[in-house]
Amino acid sequence: MRTADDAAALRERLRAASRVAVIGGDFAALKLTATATEIGVLTTVIEVAPVPMARVLGDEVDKWFRRLHEHHGVVMVCVWGGSPRAATVLVRSTSSRRPVASRSVPTS
């Protein structure tokens, strides 16, 4: 998005959707997530780190942002791993805040 017109067009497309997946957990992605959730779209964030914005902010702030979005009904799917051949996928329930699924998956 580069202009207000881009933002307005995106908002209209979001209003027509019932679900959306946002790839990435940076500031722009989480702003999009907040906007989609605010207008009633079921939203899932898929991030390749244990928490959103893990490379930008400290652990405590990252976790705070994650809890904030989960509190508003966003599903966070974080994928991370030590090798390029496998990753751990963690899906958290928005109601219990505890992992409901965790497994290693191939990445290649």
C-alpha positions as CSV (number, residue, x, y, z in Angstrom):
1,M,0.0,0.0,0.0
2,R,1.3,3.3,-1.0
3,T,-1.6,5.7,-1.0
4,A,-4.9,6.3,0.8
5,D,-6.7,5.0,-2.3
6,D,-4.7,1.7,-2.0
7,A,-5.9,1.5,1.7
8,A,-9.5,2.2,0.8
9,A,-9.5,-0.5,-2.0
10,L,-8.0,-3.0,0.4
11,R,-10.6,-2.2,3.1
12,E,-13.3,-2.8,0.5
13,R,-11.8,-6.1,-0.5
14,L,-11.6,-7.1,3.2
15,R,-15.2,-6.3,3.8
16,A,-16.2,-8.7,1.0
17,A,-14.1,-11.5,2.7
18,S,-15.1,-13.8,5.5
19,R,-11.6,-15.1,6.2
20,V,-8.1,-13.9,5.5
21,A,-4.6,-15.3,6.1
22,V,-1.8,-12.8,6.6
23,I,1.7,-14.0,5.9
24,G,4.2,-12.4,8.2
25,G,4.1,-10.7,11.5
26,D,5.7,-7.3,11.0
27,F,4.1,-4.0,11.7
28,A,2.4,-3.7,8.4
29,A,1.0,-7.2,8.6
30,L,-0.3,-6.7,12.1
31,K,-1.9,-3.4,11.1
32,L,-3.7,-5.3,8.3
33,T,-4.6,-8.0,10.8
34,A,-6.1,-5.4,13.2
35,T,-8.1,-3.8,10.4
36,A,-9.5,-7.1,9.1
37,T,-10.4,-8.2,12.6
38,E,-12.0,-4.8,13.4
39,I,-14.4,-5.2,10.4
40,G,-15.3,-8.8,11.4
41,V,-13.1,-10.9,9.1
42,L,-11.7,-14.1,10.7
43,T,-8.0,-13.6,10.5
44,T,-5.0,-16.0,10.8
45,V,-1.4,-14.7,10.9
46,I,1.3,-17.1,9.7
47,E,4.7,-16.1,10.9
48,V,8.1,-17.8,10.5
49,A,9.2,-17.0,14.1
50,P,8.1,-18.0,17.6
51,V,6.2,-14.7,18.0
52,P,5.3,-11.8,15.7
53,M,8.0,-9.1,15.3
54,A,10.6,-11.4,16.9
55,R,13.4,-9.8,14.9
56,V,12.3,-6.2,15.7
57,L,11.3,-6.0,19.4
58,G,12.3,-7.8,22.6
59,D,10.6,-11.0,23.7
60,E,8.3,-9.3,26.2
61,V,6.9,-6.8,23.7
62,D,6.6,-9.5,21.0
63,K,4.6,-11.7,23.4
64,W,2.4,-8.7,24.3
65,F,1.5,-8.1,20.6
66,R,0.7,-11.7,20.2
67,R,-1.6,-11.8,23.2
68,L,-3.3,-8.6,22.1
69,H,-4.1,-10.0,18.7
70,E,-5.2,-13.3,20.1
71,H,-7.4,-11.5,22.6
72,H,-9.2,-10.0,19.6
73,G,-9.8,-13.4,18.0
74,V,-6.8,-13.6,15.7
75,V,-5.3,-17.1,15.2
76,M,-1.5,-17.1,15.3
77,V,0.4,-19.8,13.5
78,C,4.1,-19.6,14.2
79,V,6.5,-21.8,12.2
80,W,10.1,-22.0,13.2
81,G,12.9,-24.6,13.2
82,G,16.6,-25.0,13.4
83,S,17.1,-26.8,10.1
84,P,15.9,-26.0,6.6
85,R,14.4,-29.4,6.3
86,A,12.0,-29.3,9.2
87,A,10.1,-26.7,11.2
88,T,7.8,-26.7,14.3
89,V,4.3,-25.5,13.7
90,L,2.5,-24.2,16.8
91,V,-1.2,-23.3,16.6
92,R,-2.7,-21.6,19.6
93,S,-6.4,-21.7,20.6
94,T,-7.8,-18.2,20.9
95,S,-10.0,-19.3,23.8
96,S,-7.4,-21.2,26.0
97,R,-4.2,-19.5,24.9
98,R,-2.5,-22.9,25.1
99,P,-1.1,-24.8,22.2
100,V,-3.7,-27.0,20.6
101,A,-1.3,-28.5,18.1
102,S,2.4,-28.7,17.7
103,R,4.3,-30.9,15.3
104,S,7.4,-31.0,13.1
105,V,6.7,-30.6,9.4
106,P,9.0,-30.8,6.4
107,T,9.9,-27.5,4.8
108,S,11.3,-28.7,1.5
